[in-house]
Amino acid sequence: MKFLYITDTHIRGTTPKNRKDSFSETLAEKIREVITIANKEQVDLLLHGGDVFDRPDLSPNVVGQFARLFKEAEMPIYAISGNHDTFGHNPDTISRTMLGLLDSFGLMTVIHPDQPVLIEKNGLRIQISGQPYHYDLDQRDPKLDYYPNNDHNADVLIHLAHSMLVEKALPEGIPHTLIDHIWGTTADVILTGHFHGGFGLKERDGKWIGNPGAIARVNNHWSEINRQPQYVIGTIHPDASVELTLHPIEVAQKGEEVLDRTYLEKAVHQEEKLHEFVQQVKEHSEFKSLKMGDIIAEIAALSNVEEKVRQEALRRITVIEETWKGGEDE
């Protein structure tokens, strides 16, 4: 059995100010390529890791355009909801969203928690389970989000999660789960989204954990310049062993061709200045015993900084430290 996996398409009708192209047209080309490949490779399933849409109440006109694309898939499409797909980041609102509408019309099946899907082919039983984004994700026992039950006595368990699964620890205050902490999962394959940069494919003792990165590039962060949107093709062999491979989306243009350099260069300058500030703070003796999250919190409190600004500062520090330490190849 074969499947193809993508994540974070962030379908929208408008173009972010940092893009030079028509975002929706470019995204449509990428999705069209993925579906064409899925049809050509005769995969049995097309899986989506969440944030199908950029907002839950997207224009019906835009949804209709992309629904026609998804309709060209010759295989069932299964998806989980991301934080952008639902109202208030609440998966229980899915019935009132555009993703819920696609589910109602049978164009895409939304997998709900504790309601895994069973696929049978060539004597194999494959269970597809999903954990949509929710407020407690990556803040509670990881077994609740990354260890699916084998409800169907399946031979292979594939689990989708729209979560902040990462290779290295993020600053305090940013919920996340480390890959190394979930290798004991009951799943044979865990595929995630949400973290747009992705981390590729990891394999240990026959188990796979992967995130190919977002199909969409919705921001102009300089790390996006060299990132090539990708998809995963998975093969489940007759002996129930699994093999995953990563593939670039060929129609995806280079970052410098679609991302506005004006905004980008300004962002790079800001990131460099922030990095210098972080280094100075770390080297200052008075802060040696404090974590970076604590420092940001103190500065934010003194300056009456909004919570969303504090969170952005934490996120930027993470990106800078990962990149400057050589933690990202993209």
C-alpha positions in Angstrom: 0.0 0.0 0.0 1.2 3.5 -0.8 0.2 6.9 0.6 1.3 10.5 0.0 1.5 13.1 2.8 1.4 16.9 2.7 0.8 19.5 5.4 0.0 23.2 6.0 -1.4 24.3 2.7 -2.9 27.4 4.3 -5.4 28.0 1.4 -6.4 31.7 1.2 -7.6 34.1 -1.4 -5.4 37.0 -0.6 -1.7 37.4 -1.1 0.6 38.2 1.9 2.4 41.5 1.4 5.8 39.8 1.4 5.0 37.8 -1.7 5.7 39.0 -5.3 3.4 36.4 -6.9 -0.3 35.5 -6.6 -0.3 33.3 -3.6 -3.5 31.4 -4.4 -2.4 30.7 -8.0 1.1 29.5 -6.9 -0.5 27.3 -4.2 -2.9 25.9 -6.7 0.0 24.9 -8.9 1.7 23.1 -6.0 -1.4 21.2 -5.0 -2.1 20.3 -8.6 1.4 18.8 -8.9 0.9 16.8 -5.7 -2.4 15.4 -6.8 -1.0 14.6 -10.3 1.9 12.7 -8.7 -0.5 10.9 -6.3 -2.6 9.8 -9.3 0.4 8.8 -11.4 1.9 6.8 -8.5 -1.5 5.3 -7.8 -1.2 5.9 -4.1 -4.0 4.5 -2.0 -4.4 7.5 0.3 -3.6 11.2 0.3 -3.0 12.4 3.9 -3.0 16.0 5.1 -1.5 17.1 8.4 -3.7 20.1 9.1 -4.1 23.8 8.4 -5.7 23.0 5.1 -7.1 26.5 5.1 -5.7 29.7 6.5 -8.9 30.5 8.3 -12.1 28.5 9.1 -14.5 30.9 7.4 -12.7 31.4 4.1 -14.7 32.7 1.1 -16.8 30.0 -0.5 -15.5 31.1 -3.9 -11.9 30.4 -2.9 -12.9 27.1 -1.2 -14.8 26.1 -4.4 -11.7 26.7 -6.5 -9.5 24.4 -4.4 -12.3 21.9 -3.9 -12.3 21.3 -7.6 -8.5 20.6 -7.4 -9.0 18.1 -4.6 -11.8 16.4 -6.5 -9.2 15.5 -9.1 -7.5 13.1 -6.7 -8.3 9.5 -7.6 -7.9 8.3 -4.0 -9.5 9.2 -0.7 -8.1 12.2 1.1 -7.8 12.1 4.9 -7.0 15.2 7.0 -6.8 16.5 10.6 -7.7 20.0 11.6 -5.0 22.5 12.4 -5.2 25.7 14.5 -6.1 27.7 11.4 -8.9 25.3 10.4 -11.1 25.8 13.4 -12.7 28.7 15.4 -10.8 29.6 18.5 -8.4 26.7 17.9 -11.2 24.4 19.0 -11.5 21.1 17.0 -15.1 20.8 18.2 -16.1 23.6 15.9 -15.1 21.7 12.8 -18.7 21.3 11.7 -19.0 25.0 11.2 -15.8 25.4 9.2 -14.9 25.2 5.5 -12.8 22.1 6.3 -16.0 20.6 7.8 -17.8 21.5 4.6 -15.4 19.5 2.5 -15.8 16.6 4.9 -19.6 16.9 4.6 -19.4 16.7 0.8 -17.0 13.7 0.9 -14.1 15.5 -0.8 -11.9 15.1 2.3 -12.5 13.0 5.4 -11.6 14.7 8.7 -10.1 12.2 11.2 -11.3 13.0 14.7 -9.5 12.0 18.0 -10.4 8.5 19.1 -12.1 7.8 15.8 -9.3 6.2 13.7 -10.0 4.9 10.2 -9.2 1.4 9.1 -7.9 0.7 5.6 -7.5 -2.9 4.4 -5.5 -4.0 1.3 -3.6 -7.1 0.3 -4.3 -8.8 3.7 -2.9 -5.8 5.7 -4.9 -3.7 8.1 -3.7 -0.1 8.3 -5.1 2.2 10.9 -5.0 6.0 10.3 -5.5 8.1 13.5 -5.3 11.8 14.1 -4.7 14.4 16.8 -5.9 17.8 15.7 -4.6 21.0 17.2 -6.0 21.9 20.6 -4.9 24.2 23.5 -3.3 21.5 25.6 -1.3 19.9 22.8 2.4 19.6 23.8 1.5 20.7 27.3 0.2 17.4 28.7 1.3 13.8 28.8 2.7 13.1 25.3 1.0 9.6 25.5 -2.3 11.4 25.1 -1.3 13.0 21.8 1.4 10.7 20.3 0.5 7.2 21.4 -2.6 6.0 19.5 -4.6 3.0 20.6 -4.8 0.1 18.2 -8.6 0.1 18.1 -8.8 -2.0 14.9 -6.2 -4.7 15.7 -4.2 -3.2 12.8 -0.9 -4.4 11.4 0.4 -0.8 10.9 -0.5 2.4 12.8 -0.2 5.8 11.1 -0.8 8.8 13.3 -1.2 12.4 12.2 -0.7 15.2 14.6 -0.8 19.0 14.1 1.7 19.7 16.8 5.0 21.5 17.6 7.1 18.4 17.4 10.8 19.5 17.1 14.4 18.2 17.3 15.7 20.7 19.9 14.1 22.3 22.9 12.4 25.6 22.4 12.5 28.5 24.9 10.3 28.2 28.0 6.8 29.4 27.3 6.5 27.8 23.8 4.7 24.5 24.1 6.6 21.7 22.2 7.5 18.1 22.3 10.9 16.6 21.5 11.2 13.9 18.9 13.5 11.9 21.2 10.9 11.8 23.9 8.3 9.9 21.8 10.2 7.1 20.1 8.3 4.7 22.4 5.1 5.6 20.6 2.7 2.8 19.7 2.5 4.2 16.2 4.7 2.9 13.4 4.5 6.2 11.6 4.0 9.7 13.1 3.5 12.6 10.6 3.2 16.1 11.9 2.7 19.7 10.7 2.3 23.1 12.4 6.1 23.6 12.5 6.5 25.1 9.0 10.2 24.6 8.7 9.8 20.8 9.2 12.6 18.4 10.1 12.4 15.9 7.3 12.2 12.2 8.1 13.6 10.3 11.1 13.7 6.5 11.5 14.6 4.3 14.4 14.1 0.6 14.7 11.6 0.5 11.9 9.5 3.4 13.3 9.2 6.7 11.4 8.6 10.3 12.5 8.4 13.0 9.9 7.4 16.5 9.0 8.2 17.6 5.4 7.5 21.2 6.2 4.6 23.4 5.0 3.5 23.4 1.4 2.8 27.1 1.8 5.4 29.8 2.5 3.3 32.5 4.1 6.0 34.6 5.7 9.2 36.3 4.6 11.5 35.0 7.2 15.0 34.6 5.7 15.0 30.9 6.6 12.2 30.4 4.1 14.4 31.6 1.2 16.2 28.3 0.9 13.4 26.0 2.0 11.9 23.8 -0.7 8.3 22.7 -0.2 8.2 18.9 0.0 5.9 15.9 0.3 6.3 12.4 1.6 5.5 9.2 -0.2 5.1 6.2 2.1 5.1 2.5 1.1 3.8 -0.3 3.4 5.3 -3.6 2.3 3.6 -7.0 2.5 5.5 -7.8 5.6 4.1 -4.6 7.3 7.5 -2.8 7.2 7.3 0.9 6.2 9.5 3.0 4.0 9.2 6.8 3.7 10.8 9.1 1.1 10.9 12.8 0.8 10.3 14.6 -2.5 10.5 18.3 -3.6 7.6 20.0 -5.3 9.1 20.9 -8.6 6.8 23.8 -9.5 7.7 25.6 -6.3 9.8 28.6 -7.2 12.9 29.6 -5.4 12.4 31.8 -2.3 14.0 34.9 -3.8 11.7 34.7 -6.8 8.5 34.8 -4.7 9.4 36.4 -1.4 9.8 40.2 -1.4 13.5 41.0 -0.7 12.7 44.4 0.7 10.8 42.9 3.6 13.3 40.1 3.8 16.4 42.3 4.2 14.6 44.3 6.8 13.8 41.1 8.7 17.4 39.9 8.4 18.7 43.1 9.9 16.2 42.9 12.8 17.1 39.2 13.4 20.8 40.1 13.5 20.2 42.9 16.0 18.0 40.6 18.1 20.7 38.0 18.0 23.3 40.5 19.2 21.0 41.5 22.0 20.4 37.8 23.0 24.2 37.2 23.1 24.8 40.4 25.2 22.1 39.3 27.7 23.5 35.8 28.0 27.0 37.1 28.6 25.8 39.5 31.3 26.7 38.2 34.7 23.4 39.3 36.3 21.4 37.0 34.1 23.5 33.9 34.2 21.0 32.1 36.4 18.0 33.1 34.4 16.4 31.4 31.4 15.8 33.4 28.3 12.0 33.0 28.7 12.3 34.6 32.2 14.3 37.5 30.8 11.8 38.2 28.0 9.0 38.0 30.6 10.8 40.6 32.8 11.5 43.0 29.9 7.9 42.6 28.6 6.5 43.3 32.1 8.6 46.5 32.5 7.6 47.8 29.1 4.0 46.8 29.2 4.5 44.6 26.1 1.5 42.7 24.8 1.4 39.0 25.2 1.5 38.3 21.5 4.7 40.4 21.2 6.3 38.5 24.0 5.4 35.2 22.2 6.9 36.5 19.0 10.1 37.5 20.8 10.4 33.9 22.1 9.7 32.5 18.7 12.3 34.6 17.1 14.9 33.7 19.6 14.2 30.1 18.9 14.7 30.6 15.1 17.9 32.6 15.6 19.5 30.1 18.0 18.6 27.2 15.8 20.0 28.9 12.7 23.1 30.5 14.2 24.0 27.2 15.8 23.7 25.4 12.5 20.6 23.6 13.6 18.8 24.3 10.3 19.9 23.3 6.9 17.0 25.0 5.2 
